[in-house]
Amino acid sequence: MILERSPSTITRTKNHQQYQRRTSRSVSTSNTSVNLLPLTSSTTTTATTTATTTTPQRTTNTLLNLHHTPSDQIEDQPIAGCCFVSSMRSDRKKTLSAFLLAFCTLYFCSFMITIVDERLPDPRNFPPLPDLVLDNVKQIPWAFAVTEKIIVIEMATLITIIILHRHRLIILRRLFAIAAALYFLRSLTLVFTSLPVATEITDCRPERFSSFGARLKKANLIFLGQGMSSFGVKTCGDYLYSGHTCTLILATHFINEYSPRSYRLLHFLSWIMALTGMFFILAGHQHYSIDILVAWVLSSRLFIYYHTLANNRTYFQRDKNRMRIWFPFFSYFEENVKQALPNEYCLPGFIKQARTTLNSWFDKVRYPTD
C-alpha cells in the first residue's frame, strides 16, 4: 500500500527543515563567544553546554604549560599593595648558601693574610719596588683613612638600595657569589708572590706566630675588622691585589646596576668616590699601582661576566652540562632566574610589621583604656 502525503504535510516538513538549517547556521560555539538567534529551548541549552565545556578546556591547557614553584621555595613572597609583583622567583636557601660561601672565603683570605705577614720581606733588607705612581706622589699619612670612610659611605648606600629593592635576596646572592670569587683569587695571589712594603716610612716587620691558636686569633681580628685600619686592623704585605679597591668597584657597579636609571647624579657620584678612594690608596702608599689595576679589572670583569650570563639564558640552554662544570655556583644560584631583574622597590615585610607595631603601641599610649 502506498500512502500519499497531503500538500499541507509536505509544506510543514519543508518549513521545518529550512528552520533547522537557519538555526544551525545561527549558532556559533567558538571559544570566545556564542551568538544566538531566536531558538528553541533545547537548542539554547545545547549551545550553552558546548561553550561552557570549551572554556575550561582552554584554561586547563594554559595552566598545564605554566611551571609553578611551591610557595616554600619562593624567596620574596608577594606583598599586596607594596609594588608591582612580577614572576621573579628566588630561593632563601640559595641566598643563605651564597652568604656562607662568602663568609668562608673571607675568613680563608684573612687566614692567608697571616701567612703573608709571616713571609713578608724584611723592609730593612728589601726596599720598595719601583712604581711609576708612588715614585711621583708624595706619601700622605691620612689618605688611607679617607679611602676607608669612602668605603663605608659606598657600602651604606648599597645596603640601602638592596633593602628597598623588590628582589633584594637575588641581589644579595649575586653580591656574595662575586665577592667570594674575588677574595678566593686574592687569597691565592697574596700567598704566591710576597711583595716588599710599598713605603719606606713603615713599622712593618715579619710577624712570627708562636702557635696555631695565635695565628687564628690574628685571623679573627682581620676578619672582624674586614682588614680596615680604622677598625684597629694592621696588616703588612697583603698587596697583590687590593681588597679595598675590590670593595669600591663592586659597590659602585651594584649601585649603578640596581638603582633607578634616572638617578644619574648618584651614579656619577658613586664613580667619583670610587676613583677618589683608589687615588688615596696610592697617595697613602698602601698599595702598588699594579695592585689597584688588577683589582679594578678583576672586579669589573667578574661583575660584567656574571650579569651577562645571568641576563642571557641562551648561554645556559646551549650546553647546560658545560655550564655546570665551568660555573657550578652560578648554575646553582641562577637556575630559577629567567630574565634580567627589573628595578622595583618596596619596603621589606619586617619594616612594615615594625611600623604597624609601633603605631599600635603609640595608640595605646595616647588613648589608654581603663
Summary of the structure (lengths in Angstrom):
residues: 370
radius of gyration: 34.5
end to end distance: 104.8
largest distance: 136.6
contacts: 1013
relative contact order: 0.12
helix: 63%
strand: 1%
